[in-house]
Amino acid sequence: MNTMLKTAYISVAMSAVLAATPTKDVKTAILDNYAAIATANYTDALKNAKSMELSIKAFVAAPSEATLADAKSAWLKARESYGTTEAFRLSNGPIDAEEGWIAESYGALEGQINAWPLDENMIDYTIDADGKKTSGNIIDTRGKFNPGGENSKEVDVTTINAEAITALNENGGEANVATGYHAIEFLLWGQDQDYSNFTKDAITNGPMSAGERPLSDYTTDADADRRKAYLVAASEKIVADLQTVDGAWDTAISADCSKDATGCYRGAILGQLKGKDAAKNIPVKEVLKQIMAGLGVFIKSELANERIAVAVLTPSEEDEHSCFSDNTHRDIAQNYQGFKNILIGQYGSIKGASMLDALDPKTKKVMTNMMSSIEAKIAKIDATAKTTAHFDYQIRSDNPMSGEIKKLKNEMRRLGDMMVLVAKANGIRLSTDDVTDPEETKL
C-alpha cells in the first residue's frame, strides 16, 4: 500500500464517519442478492463438477495422453467456478456450519470437497529424497489401511469407493486428505515437489513445469485399476457433495426441512420457512453479521494468511493451494473474486444491493482504492504464472514477485479488517477479532 493510501486508511479507520444505518428493506435486499449469487454460483460449480466427472470417466475408460489432457482441463474449469464459492465459507452456512440444524442437515462438506494441504503419500506413491517410490498408501494397500495420526481408524480399502475414501478423509489428522479436488489433482498431475531444500527443484524442473504423472500409472502399472477406481470415486463424491450444498440454496423450499433440507438454508436466511420450520428462520441482523464476519475471516485469515502468507514466507511449494497442477494463481484470483462478488453484489448477470452502498464517500473511496491495488497485484501474479514463472517460483526469495506477493497479503489483511467498517455502516457490530481466525497460522 502506498503512503497516501495507508494514511487515508488509518484516518478513516479511526474516525469511521459512516452513513446512516440502512433500513430493514435495504438489509433484506442485500440478503436477497446474496442468496441469488449463492444459488447461481453453486449451480455453476455443480455443472462444472459434473463435466469433470464425465471427462474423468472418459479418461478411465480409455487412458491416453489426449483423454488425460481433457480430464485435466475439466478439473481446471471446475476450479474456476468452485473458487468463487469459497467466499461463502465461514458464515455458518451449509458448506461448513459446525453445529445446529444447518450442520445436521448439510454435513459441513467443505472438508470433503476442498481440504488441503494434503499428505499425498497417503493416497499414492511419491518419489522420496533418494529417488525411490514410497509405498504403504491407499492405492497399493489390499485390505485394511490405517492412515496414522491421532485416534486414526483403519478402513477396508479392498475396494476403493466413495464410502472408503470418505471414511479416510481427515481420519487421524487434517493432513490425511483422501477426497476432494486436491486428491483428484494429485491423481491427475502427480507430484511437483522440492526435496533438497525449498528453492532447489529436484522433481520437476523449471518455473513453468507442474506435476508430470506418467500415463503408464493408468495403463501398465500394477495399481492402474485402483487409481482409476480412486479417480471415479473421488469425482462422483464431489458431485454428490456439491449437490447437497447446491440443494441448500434451491429456490424451491422443501415442505418439511426435517426430512428434506432442499432450499431450507436459503429459506431460513430470507425468513421464508413456514409452519414448524419457521423456528429455523434466522434474524436478518444475525445472518448479516455471520456473512460479513465470514467475509472478513476469509479474505484476512484464510486467503491472505493460510493460502498466501504461509507459502511466500516459508517459502514452500507444499503450502501452495494447488501445488500439483501449479494452478494457485487462479485459486487466488477466483477466491478474491468470490469475496468481491458478495461485497459488491454482482455475479454474472446478477446485480443487486451492495454492502458498500452504506459507506460514506471517504471510506468507500479508501476501500475501493485498496481493492484496485489488490486486483492489480493479483493480475500481475496471474500473468506471470501464465508466461514466466508459476506461483511456486514466484514465492522464492530470489524472485522479485515475492515482494509483490507479500504486499498483496498485507493489503488483503487490511481489507479484512475494513469489513468492520462495512458492517458498522450496515448497522452490524463487529470487531477485528470477529474478522480474524484465532487459530490462523502465526507468522
BABA-780789 format. One record per residue (C-alpha): residue number from 1; residue in one letter; x, y, z. Coordinates in nm, 4 decimals. Example, Ala and Ser with C-alpha at 12.3 -4.5 7.8 and 13.67 -1.06 7.14 Angstrom:
% residues 2
[site 1 'a' [1.2300 -0.4500 0.7800]] [site 2 's' [1.3670 -0.1060 0.7140]] 
This chain:
% residues 443
[site 1 'm' [0.0000 0.0000 0.0000]] [site 2 'n' [0.1418 0.3424 -0.0886]] [site 3 't' [0.1898 0.6023 0.1881]] [site 4 'm' [-0.1061 0.8172 0.0826]] [site 5 'l' [-0.3454 0.5209 0.0755]] [site 6 'k' [-0.2175 0.3879 0.4085]] [site 7 't' [-0.2602 0.7294 0.5720]] [site 8 'a' [-0.6133 0.7568 0.4376]] [site 9 'y' [-0.6948 0.4087 0.5639]] [site 10 'i' [-0.5730 0.4861 0.9158]] [site 11 's' [-0.7616 0.8146 0.9184]] [site 12 'v' [-1.0859 0.6524 0.8119]] [site 13 'a' [-1.0440 0.3579 1.0473]] [site 14 'm' [-1.0022 0.5928 1.3412]] [site 15 's' [-1.2802 0.8336 1.2570]] [site 16 'a' [-1.5235 0.5849 1.0995]] [site 17 'v' [-1.7524 0.8587 0.9759]] [site 18 'l' [-2.0231 0.6418 0.8335]] [site 19 'a' [-2.3573 0.6873 0.6657]] [site 20 'a' [-2.6871 0.6365 0.8441]] [site 21 't' [-2.7843 0.2796 0.9287]] [site 22 'p' [-2.9701 0.1209 0.6367]] [site 23 't' [-3.3367 0.0398 0.6683]] [site 24 'k' [-3.4613 -0.3131 0.7137]] [site 25 'd' [-3.5616 -0.3182 0.3461]] [site 26 'v' [-3.2029 -0.2406 0.2392]] [site 27 'k' [-3.0691 -0.5184 0.4580]] [site 28 't' [-3.3247 -0.7563 0.3137]] [site 29 'a' [-3.2214 -0.6505 -0.0372]] [site 30 'i' [-2.8585 -0.7348 0.0445]] [site 31 'l' [-2.9619 -1.0795 0.1660]] [site 32 'd' [-3.1871 -1.1391 -0.1349]] [site 33 'n' [-2.8966 -1.0613 -0.3643]] [site 34 'y' [-2.6537 -1.2685 -0.1578]] [site 35 'a' [-2.8848 -1.5682 -0.1906]] [site 36 'a' [-2.9246 -1.5141 -0.5649]] [site 37 'i' [-2.5463 -1.5079 -0.6105]] [site 38 'a' [-2.5006 -1.8211 -0.3988]] [site 39 't' [-2.7690 -2.0093 -0.5922]] [site 40 'a' [-2.6146 -1.9183 -0.9280]] [site 41 'n' [-2.2538 -1.9771 -0.8196]] [site 42 'y' [-2.3135 -2.3210 -0.6683]] [site 43 't' [-2.5222 -2.4195 -0.9709]] [site 44 'd' [-2.2260 -2.3327 -1.1934]] [site 45 'a' [-1.9849 -2.5185 -0.9657]] [site 46 'l' [-2.2042 -2.8288 -0.9719]] [site 47 'k' [-2.2414 -2.8154 -1.3503]] [site 48 'n' [-1.8653 -2.7951 -1.3977]] [site 49 'a' [-1.8047 -3.0716 -1.1425]] [site 50 'k' [-2.0374 -3.2966 -1.3433]] [site 51 's' [-1.8422 -3.2158 -1.6591]] [site 52 'm' [-1.5212 -3.3002 -1.4754]] [site 53 'e' [-1.6700 -3.6322 -1.3648]] [site 54 'l' [-1.7612 -3.7200 -1.7251]] [site 55 's' [-1.4131 -3.6295 -1.8505]] [site 56 'i' [-1.2508 -3.8370 -1.5764]] [site 57 'k' [-1.4692 -4.1366 -1.6592]] [site 58 'a' [-1.3816 -4.0979 -2.0286]] [site 59 'f' [-1.0125 -4.0993 -1.9339]] [site 60 'v' [-1.0547 -4.4042 -1.7086]] [site 61 'a' [-1.2400 -4.5893 -1.9846]] [site 62 'a' [-0.9685 -4.5165 -2.2423]] [site 63 'p' [-0.6465 -4.3787 -2.0921]] [site 64 's' [-0.4448 -4.1756 -2.3421]] [site 65 'e' [-0.2495 -3.8528 -2.3421]] [site 66 'a' [-0.5498 -3.6869 -2.5057]] [site 67 't' [-0.8094 -3.8072 -2.2538]] [site 68 'l' [-0.5728 -3.7255 -1.9658]] [site 69 'a' [-0.5361 -3.3711 -2.1009]] [site 70 'd' [-0.9153 -3.3451 -2.1272]] [site 71 'a' [-0.9574 -3.4571 -1.7668]] [site 72 'k' [-0.7029 -3.2001 -1.6510]] [site 73 's' [-0.8765 -2.9249 -1.8484]] [site 74 'a' [-1.2101 -3.0198 -1.6941]] [site 75 'w' [-1.0556 -3.0063 -1.3454]] [site 76 'l' [-0.9140 -2.6603 -1.4145]] [site 77 'k' [-1.2510 -2.5365 -1.5394]] [site 78 'a' [-1.4285 -2.6819 -1.2373]] [site 79 'r' [-1.1866 -2.4972 -1.0098]] [site 80 'e' [-1.2824 -2.1633 -1.1651]] [site 81 's' [-1.6461 -2.1783 -1.0578]] [site 82 'y' [-1.5775 -2.3544 -0.7284]] [site 83 'g' [-1.3095 -2.0979 -0.6463]] [site 84 't' [-1.5597 -1.8156 -0.6245]] [site 85 't' [-1.7868 -2.0165 -0.3926]] [site 86 'e' [-1.5118 -2.0230 -0.1302]] [site 87 'a' [-1.6190 -1.6795 -0.0040]] [site 88 'f' [-1.9445 -1.8339 0.1235]] [site 89 'r' [-1.7426 -2.0238 0.3821]] [site 90 'l' [-1.7012 -1.9246 0.7470]] [site 91 's' [-2.0506 -1.7727 0.7640]] [site 92 'n' [-2.2302 -2.0616 0.9366]] [site 93 'g' [-2.3767 -2.1634 0.6025]] [site 94 'p' [-2.4419 -2.5089 0.4529]] [site 95 'i' [-2.0861 -2.5517 0.3242]] [site 96 'd' [-1.9195 -2.5585 0.6667]] [site 97 'a' [-2.1550 -2.4863 0.9582]] [site 98 'e' [-2.0254 -2.6836 1.2548]] [site 99 'e' [-2.3292 -2.7053 1.4798]] [site 100 'g' [-2.7061 -2.6776 1.4908]] [site 101 'w' [-2.9648 -2.7754 1.2328]] [site 102 'i' [-2.7606 -2.6356 0.9418]] [site 103 'a' [-2.4683 -2.8675 1.0173]] [site 104 'e' [-2.7017 -3.1604 1.0774]] [site 105 's' [-2.8900 -3.1015 0.7533]] [site 106 'y' [-2.5942 -3.0473 0.5189]] [site 107 'g' [-2.2986 -3.2156 0.6863]] [site 108 'a' [-2.0316 -2.9400 0.6711]] [site 109 'l' [-1.8922 -3.0833 0.3479]] [site 110 'e' [-1.6202 -2.8267 0.2775]] [site 111 'g' [-1.3578 -3.0535 0.4319]] [site 112 'q' [-1.4620 -3.3346 0.1992]] [site 113 'i' [-1.4681 -3.1106 -0.1097]] [site 114 'n' [-1.1640 -2.8869 -0.0764]] [site 115 'a' [-0.9429 -2.9915 0.2160]] [site 116 'w' [-0.5737 -2.9038 0.1827]] [site 117 'p' [-0.2809 -2.9220 0.2127]] [site 118 'l' [-0.2769 -3.2968 0.1821]] [site 119 'd' [-0.0172 -3.5600 0.2561]] [site 120 'e' [-0.0073 -3.7162 -0.0896]] [site 121 'n' [0.1876 -4.0156 0.0465]] [site 122 'm' [-0.1374 -4.1369 0.1994]] [site 123 'i' [-0.3091 -4.1616 -0.1398]] [site 124 'd' [-0.0409 -4.2901 -0.3756]] [site 125 'y' [0.3330 -4.3252 -0.4217]] [site 126 't' [0.5671 -4.0285 -0.4247]] [site 127 'i' [0.9368 -4.0045 -0.5062]] [site 128 'd' [1.1462 -3.9720 -0.1915]] [site 129 'a' [1.4747 -3.7881 -0.1361]] [site 130 'd' [1.6679 -4.0898 -0.2662]] [site 131 'g' [1.4695 -4.1017 -0.5896]] [site 132 'k' [1.2739 -4.4110 -0.4870]] [site 133 'k' [0.8972 -4.4694 -0.4855]] [site 134 't' [0.7295 -4.4702 -0.1468]] [site 135 's' [0.4773 -4.7378 -0.0525]] [site 136 'g' [0.2162 -4.8163 0.2097]] [site 137 'n' [-0.0602 -4.5949 0.0720]] [site 138 'i' [-0.4305 -4.6371 -0.0022]] [site 139 'i' [-0.3770 -4.7355 -0.3639]] [site 140 'd' [-0.1128 -5.0034 -0.3090]] [site 141 't' [-0.2845 -5.1496 0.0001]] [site 142 'r' [-0.5064 -5.4541 -0.0412]] [site 143 'g' [-0.7174 -5.4981 0.2686]] [site 144 'k' [-0.7343 -5.2618 0.5639]] [site 145 'f' [-0.5497 -4.9315 0.5693]] [site 146 'n' [-0.4715 -4.7167 0.8727]] [site 147 'p' [-0.3744 -4.3581 0.7822]] [site 148 'g' [-0.1946 -4.2983 1.1118]] [site 149 'g' [-0.2195 -3.9975 1.3361]] [site 150 'e' [-0.4211 -3.9192 1.6467]] [site 151 'n' [-0.7114 -4.1583 1.7016]] [site 152 's' [-0.6857 -4.2877 1.3443]] [site 153 'k' [-0.9081 -4.5770 1.2448]] [site 154 'e' [-0.8391 -4.8413 0.9850]] [site 155 'v' [-1.0651 -4.8653 0.6809]] [site 156 'd' [-1.1102 -5.1560 0.4410]] [site 157 'v' [-0.9785 -5.0412 0.1006]] [site 158 't' [-1.0023 -5.3774 -0.0730]] [site 159 't' [-1.2428 -5.1916 -0.2985]] [site 160 'i' [-1.1768 -4.8230 -0.3474]] [site 161 'n' [-1.5095 -4.6442 -0.3469]] [site 162 'a' [-1.6690 -4.3231 -0.2206]] [site 163 'e' [-1.7515 -4.4763 0.1168]] [site 164 'a' [-1.3923 -4.5850 0.1817]] [site 165 'i' [-1.2269 -4.2567 0.0883]] [site 166 't' [-1.4908 -4.0611 0.2813]] [site 167 'a' [-1.4076 -4.2616 0.5930]] [site 168 'l' [-1.0364 -4.1939 0.5398]] [site 169 'n' [-1.0643 -3.8205 0.4805]] [site 170 'e' [-0.9007 -3.6337 0.7715]] [site 171 'n' [-0.9012 -3.9624 0.9618]] [site 172 'g' [-0.6198 -3.9188 1.2146]] [site 173 'g' [-0.5437 -3.5575 1.1243]] [site 174 'e' [-0.6234 -3.2676 0.8923]] [site 175 'a' [-0.3394 -3.3556 0.6528]] [site 176 'n' [-0.4851 -3.7024 0.5942]] [site 177 'v' [-0.6899 -3.5830 0.2975]] [site 178 'a' [-0.8441 -3.8561 0.0833]] [site 179 't' [-1.1255 -3.6789 -0.1023]] [site 180 'g' [-1.1988 -3.3614 -0.2936]] [site 181 'y' [-1.0479 -3.1503 -0.5680]] [site 182 'h' [-0.6898 -3.1764 -0.4445]] [site 183 'a' [-0.6965 -3.5550 -0.4193]] [site 184 'i' [-0.8091 -3.5628 -0.7823]] [site 185 'e' [-0.5467 -3.3021 -0.8705]] [site 186 'f' [-0.2703 -3.5242 -0.7313]] [site 187 'l' [-0.4033 -3.8296 -0.9138]] [site 188 'l' [-0.4086 -3.6390 -1.2446]] [site 189 'w' [-0.0870 -3.4373 -1.2228]] [site 190 'g' [0.1243 -3.6257 -0.9745]] [site 191 'q' [0.3960 -3.4788 -0.7610]] [site 192 'd' [0.5509 -3.1339 -0.8087]] [site 193 'q' [0.7685 -3.1025 -0.5017]] [site 194 'd' [1.1158 -2.9854 -0.3920]] [site 195 'y' [1.3292 -3.2114 -0.1720]] [site 196 's' [1.6839 -3.0803 -0.1349]] [site 197 'n' [1.5538 -2.7549 0.0052]] [site 198 'f' [1.2737 -2.5107 -0.0559]] [site 199 't' [1.4393 -2.3421 -0.3545]] [site 200 'k' [1.6024 -2.6276 -0.5473]] [site 201 'd' [1.3634 -2.8055 -0.7826]] [site 202 'a' [1.4519 -3.1736 -0.7639]] [site 203 'i' [1.1443 -3.3490 -0.9075]] [site 204 't' [1.0007 -3.1469 -1.1960]] [site 205 'n' [1.2416 -2.8859 -1.3202]] [site 206 'g' [1.1669 -2.5351 -1.4403]] [site 207 'p' [0.9497 -2.2389 -1.3471]] [site 208 'm' [0.6753 -2.3417 -1.5915]] [site 209 's' [0.6634 -2.7125 -1.5018]] [site 210 'a' [0.3861 -2.8690 -1.2968]] [site 211 'g' [0.3401 -3.2319 -1.1939]] [site 212 'e' [0.4052 -3.4851 -1.4694]] [site 213 'r' [0.2382 -3.8108 -1.3704]] [site 214 'p' [0.3170 -4.0731 -1.6378]] [site 215 'l' [0.0294 -4.2187 -1.8374]] [site 216 's' [0.1636 -4.5646 -1.7514]] [site 217 'd' [0.0256 -4.5138 -1.3992]] [site 218 'y' [-0.3146 -4.5727 -1.5627]] [site 219 't' [-0.2192 -4.8315 -1.8234]] [site 220 't' [0.0603 -5.0774 -1.7451]] [site 221 'd' [0.1331 -5.0111 -1.3774]] [site 222 'a' [0.0285 -5.2830 -1.1322]] [site 223 'd' [-0.2006 -5.0386 -0.9487]] [site 224 'a' [-0.3514 -4.8803 -1.2597]] [site 225 'd' [-0.7015 -5.0155 -1.1970]] [site 226 'r' [-0.7002 -4.8960 -0.8370]] [site 227 'r' [-0.6003 -4.5442 -0.9463]] [site 228 'k' [-0.8846 -4.5490 -1.1961]] [site 229 'a' [-1.1258 -4.6578 -0.9247]] [site 230 'y' [-0.9990 -4.3818 -0.6971]] [site 231 'l' [-1.0476 -4.1127 -0.9624]] [site 232 'v' [-1.4018 -4.2275 -1.0323]] [site 233 'a' [-1.4922 -4.2470 -0.6623]] [site 234 'a' [-1.3458 -3.9036 -0.5866]] [site 235 's' [-1.5169 -3.7342 -0.8805]] [site 236 'e' [-1.8538 -3.8945 -0.8042]] [site 237 'k' [-1.8205 -3.7854 -0.4429]] [site 238 'i' [-1.7510 -3.4216 -0.5328]] [site 239 'v' [-2.0640 -3.4174 -0.7478]] [site 240 'a' [-2.2740 -3.5751 -0.4716]] [site 241 'd' [-2.1381 -3.3360 -0.2084]] [site 242 'l' [-2.1940 -3.0292 -0.4270]] [site 243 'q' [-2.5474 -3.1472 -0.4993]] [site 244 't' [-2.6112 -3.1341 -0.1255]] [site 245 'v' [-2.4693 -2.7821 -0.0886]] [site 246 'd' [-2.6345 -2.6588 -0.4069]] [site 247 'g' [-2.9621 -2.8032 -0.2828]] [site 248 'a' [-2.9427 -2.5891 0.0301]] [site 249 'w' [-2.9670 -2.2820 -0.1960]] [site 250 'd' [-3.2539 -2.4124 -0.4087]] [site 251 't' [-3.5294 -2.1568 -0.4688]] [site 252 'a' [-3.7920 -2.4272 -0.4147]] [site 253 'i' [-3.8203 -2.4912 -0.0402]] [site 254 's' [-3.8981 -2.8337 0.0998]] [site 255 'a' [-4.2324 -2.8704 0.2768]] [site 256 'd' [-4.0570 -3.0376 0.5711]] [site 257 'c' [-3.6956 -2.9381 0.6393]] [site 258 's' [-3.6510 -3.2143 0.8961]] [site 259 'k' [-3.6958 -3.4747 0.6207]] [site 260 'd' [-3.5608 -3.2949 0.3156]] [site 261 'a' [-3.3424 -2.9844 0.3549]] [site 262 't' [-3.3692 -2.8722 -0.0069]] [site 263 'g' [-3.3889 -2.4919 -0.0139]] [site 264 'c' [-3.4142 -2.4730 0.3627]] [site 265 'y' [-3.0998 -2.2707 0.4322]] [site 266 'r' [-3.1879 -2.0194 0.1617]] [site 267 'g' [-3.5387 -2.0018 0.3024]] [site 268 'a' [-3.4069 -1.9578 0.6576]] [site 269 'i' [-3.1854 -1.6571 0.5828]] [site 270 'l' [-3.4669 -1.4953 0.3836]] [site 271 'g' [-3.7271 -1.5635 0.6540]] [site 272 'q' [-3.9362 -1.7807 0.4224]] [site 273 'l' [-3.9721 -2.1003 0.6265]] [site 274 'k' [-4.3278 -2.1735 0.7389]] [site 275 'g' [-4.5108 -2.3857 0.9923]] [site 276 'k' [-4.2961 -2.5944 1.2248]] [site 277 'd' [-3.9880 -2.4954 1.0208]] [site 278 'a' [-4.0432 -2.1247 1.0926]] [site 279 'a' [-3.8346 -2.1552 1.4093]] [site 280 'k' [-3.5338 -2.2155 1.1859]] [site 281 'n' [-3.5613 -1.8722 1.0237]] [site 282 'i' [-3.2546 -1.6638 1.1105]] [site 283 'p' [-3.2978 -1.2932 1.2021]] [site 284 'v' [-3.1696 -1.0567 0.9323]] [site 285 'k' [-2.9099 -0.8879 1.1536]] [site 286 'e' [-2.7753 -1.2215 1.2725]] [site 287 'v' [-2.7375 -1.3504 0.9164]] [site 288 'l' [-2.5655 -1.0308 0.8027]] [site 289 'k' [-2.3280 -1.0448 1.0970]] [site 290 'q' [-2.2321 -1.4027 1.0130]] [site 291 'i' [-2.1841 -1.3201 0.6459]] [site 292 'm' [-1.9781 -1.0050 0.6995]] [site 293 'a' [-1.7620 -1.1644 0.9664]] [site 294 'g' [-1.7146 -1.4661 0.7395]] [site 295 'l' [-1.6026 -1.2469 0.4516]] [site 296 'g' [-1.3509 -1.0764 0.6776]] [site 297 'v' [-1.2102 -1.4031 0.8110]] [site 298 'f' [-1.1945 -1.5492 0.4618]] [site 299 'i' [-1.0019 -1.2649 0.2985]] [site 300 'k' [-0.7794 -1.1994 0.6015]] [site 301 's' [-0.7076 -1.5299 0.7714]] [site 302 'e' [-0.7802 -1.7879 0.5026]] [site 303 'l' [-0.6744 -1.6315 0.1727]] [site 304 'a' [-0.4161 -1.3744 0.2829]] [site 305 'n' [-0.2667 -1.5784 0.5662]] [site 306 'e' [-0.3066 -1.9509 0.5093]] [site 307 'r' [-0.3024 -1.9584 0.1291]] [site 308 'i' [-0.0582 -1.6773 0.0536]] [site 309 'a' [0.1495 -1.5763 0.3572]] [site 310 'v' [0.2377 -1.9292 0.4674]] [site 311 'a' [0.3598 -2.0163 0.1165]] [site 312 'v' [0.5583 -1.6999 0.0462]] [site 313 'l' [0.7132 -1.6580 0.3907]] [site 314 't' [0.8304 -2.0194 0.4174]] [site 315 'p' [0.8708 -2.0405 0.1092]] [site 316 's' [0.7177 -2.3799 0.0387]] [site 317 'e' [0.5540 -2.5423 -0.2618]] [site 318 'e' [0.3764 -2.7773 -0.0238]] [site 319 'd' [0.1759 -2.4822 0.1090]] [site 320 'e' [0.0515 -2.3776 -0.2321]] [site 321 'h' [-0.3213 -2.4254 -0.2637]] [site 322 's' [-0.2922 -2.6185 -0.5919]] [site 323 'c' [0.0645 -2.7416 -0.5692]] [site 324 'f' [0.0407 -3.0378 -0.8102]] [site 325 's' [-0.1129 -2.8541 -1.1071]] [site 326 'd' [0.0513 -2.5179 -1.0288]] [site 327 'n' [-0.2917 -2.3562 -1.0528]] [site 328 't' [-0.2501 -2.1479 -0.7359]] [site 329 'h' [-0.2560 -1.8211 -0.9309]] [site 330 'r' [-0.6121 -1.8999 -1.0389]] [site 331 'd' [-0.7110 -2.0029 -0.6850]] [site 332 'i' [-0.6005 -1.6617 -0.5586]] [site 333 'a' [-0.7770 -1.4774 -0.8402]] [site 334 'q' [-1.1046 -1.6663 -0.8065]] [site 335 'n' [-1.1096 -1.6707 -0.4266]] [site 336 'y' [-1.0689 -1.2933 -0.4241]] [site 337 'q' [-1.3293 -1.2582 -0.6997]] [site 338 'g' [-1.5766 -1.4541 -0.4890]] [site 339 'f' [-1.5179 -1.2140 -0.1997]] [site 340 'k' [-1.5682 -0.9170 -0.4300]] [site 341 'n' [-1.8814 -1.0683 -0.5863]] [site 342 'i' [-2.0542 -1.0845 -0.2492]] [site 343 'l' [-1.9255 -0.7474 -0.1330]] [site 344 'i' [-2.0474 -0.5519 -0.4360]] [site 345 'g' [-2.3474 -0.7733 -0.5075]] [site 346 'q' [-2.2628 -0.8909 -0.8585]] [site 347 'y' [-2.2183 -1.2290 -1.0242]] [site 348 'g' [-2.2555 -1.2695 -1.3982]] [site 349 's' [-2.5845 -1.1110 -1.4961]] [site 350 'i' [-2.6903 -1.0794 -1.1299]] [site 351 'k' [-2.6565 -0.7267 -0.9960]] [site 352 'g' [-2.8206 -0.6008 -0.6794]] [site 353 'a' [-2.7693 -0.4301 -0.3443]] [site 354 's' [-2.4062 -0.3832 -0.2434]] [site 355 'm' [-2.2694 -0.3897 0.1100]] [site 356 'l' [-2.0597 -0.0885 0.0147]] [site 357 'd' [-2.3600 0.1326 -0.0605]] [site 358 'a' [-2.3994 0.2326 0.3048]] [site 359 'l' [-2.0416 0.3558 0.3431]] [site 360 'd' [-1.9730 0.7283 0.3495]] [site 361 'p' [-1.7894 0.8502 0.0342]] [site 362 'k' [-1.4498 0.8866 0.2035]] [site 363 't' [-1.4479 0.5356 0.3480]] [site 364 'k' [-1.5811 0.3876 0.0269]] [site 365 'k' [-1.3049 0.5527 -0.1757]] [site 366 'v' [-1.0353 0.4187 0.0558]] [site 367 'm' [-1.1790 0.0695 0.0310]] [site 368 't' [-1.2236 0.0710 -0.3457]] [site 369 'n' [-0.8703 0.2087 -0.3915]] [site 370 'm' [-0.7389 -0.0724 -0.1742]] [site 371 'm' [-0.9308 -0.3269 -0.3809]] [site 372 's' [-0.7931 -0.1800 -0.7037]] [site 373 's' [-0.4405 -0.2150 -0.5668]] [site 374 'i' [-0.5090 -0.5767 -0.4677]] [site 375 'e' [-0.6566 -0.6554 -0.8081]] [site 376 'a' [-0.3543 -0.5126 -0.9885]] [site 377 'k' [-0.1231 -0.7390 -0.7883]] [site 378 'i' [-0.3419 -1.0444 -0.8479]] [site 379 'a' [-0.3438 -0.9693 -1.2211]] [site 380 'k' [0.0370 -0.9489 -1.2177]] [site 381 'i' [0.0674 -1.2827 -1.0351]] [site 382 'd' [-0.1746 -1.4387 -1.2821]] [site 383 'a' [0.0034 -1.3004 -1.5895]] [site 384 't' [0.3463 -1.4037 -1.4578]] [site 385 'a' [0.2239 -1.7571 -1.3864]] [site 386 'k' [0.0936 -1.7897 -1.7414]] [site 387 't' [0.4038 -1.6554 -1.9125]] [site 388 't' [0.7186 -1.6693 -1.6998]] [site 389 'a' [0.7010 -1.8499 -1.3656]] [site 390 'h' [0.4367 -2.0435 -1.1775]] [site 391 'f' [0.3441 -1.9350 -0.8257]] [site 392 'd' [0.5897 -2.1830 -0.6725]] [site 393 'y' [0.8764 -1.9947 -0.8354]] [site 394 'q' [0.7258 -1.6522 -0.7673]] [site 395 'i' [0.7400 -1.7146 -0.3914]] [site 396 'r' [1.1154 -1.7824 -0.3969]] [site 397 's' [1.3136 -1.5153 -0.2157]] [site 398 'd' [1.5283 -1.4573 -0.5242]] [site 399 'n' [1.2244 -1.3768 -0.7385]] [site 400 'p' [1.1119 -1.0099 -0.7453]] [site 401 'm' [0.7485 -1.1266 -0.7445]] [site 402 's' [0.7871 -1.2478 -0.3856]] [site 403 'g' [0.7863 -0.8856 -0.2675]] [site 404 'e' [0.4648 -0.8167 -0.4591]] [site 405 'i' [0.3031 -1.1260 -0.3095]] [site 406 'k' [0.3957 -1.0148 0.0430]] [site 407 'k' [0.2427 -0.6717 -0.0244]] [site 408 'l' [-0.0700 -0.8439 -0.1554]] [site 409 'k' [-0.1193 -1.0490 0.1597]] [site 410 'n' [-0.0725 -0.7358 0.3749]] [site 411 'e' [-0.3335 -0.5433 0.1772]] [site 412 'm' [-0.5761 -0.8336 0.1929]] [site 413 'r' [-0.5395 -0.8482 0.5689]] [site 414 'r' [-0.6171 -0.4758 0.5922]] [site 415 'l' [-0.9161 -0.5294 0.3645]] [site 416 'g' [-1.0399 -0.7969 0.6030]] [site 417 'd' [-1.0165 -0.5512 0.8917]] [site 418 'm' [-1.2154 -0.2983 0.6892]] [site 419 'm' [-1.5120 -0.5368 0.6966]] [site 420 'v' [-1.5621 -0.3992 1.0496]] [site 421 'l' [-1.6397 -0.0615 0.8911]] [site 422 'v' [-1.8601 -0.2171 0.6248]] [site 423 'a' [-2.0559 -0.3950 0.8960]] [site 424 'k' [-2.0925 -0.0798 1.1050]] [site 425 'a' [-2.2219 0.1143 0.8069]] [site 426 'n' [-2.4856 -0.1553 0.7629]] [site 427 'g' [-2.5895 -0.1474 1.1273]] [site 428 'i' [-2.3894 -0.4539 1.2327]] [site 429 'r' [-2.1409 -0.4557 1.5201]] [site 430 'l' [-1.8120 -0.6373 1.4527]] [site 431 's' [-1.4624 -0.6161 1.5982]] [site 432 't' [-1.1284 -0.7069 1.4423]] [site 433 'd' [-1.1422 -1.0271 1.6473]] [site 434 'd' [-1.4621 -1.1180 1.4611]] [site 435 'v' [-1.2809 -1.0986 1.1266]] [site 436 't' [-0.9725 -1.2901 1.2406]] [site 437 'd' [-0.9458 -1.6646 1.2819]] [site 438 'p' [-0.7927 -1.7143 1.6303]] [site 439 'e' [-0.6330 -2.0359 1.5021]] [site 440 'e' [-0.4685 -1.8821 1.1965]] [site 441 't' [-0.1054 -1.9770 1.1413]] [site 442 'k' [0.1181 -1.7342 1.3279]] [site 443 'l' [0.3921 -1.5984 1.1057]] 
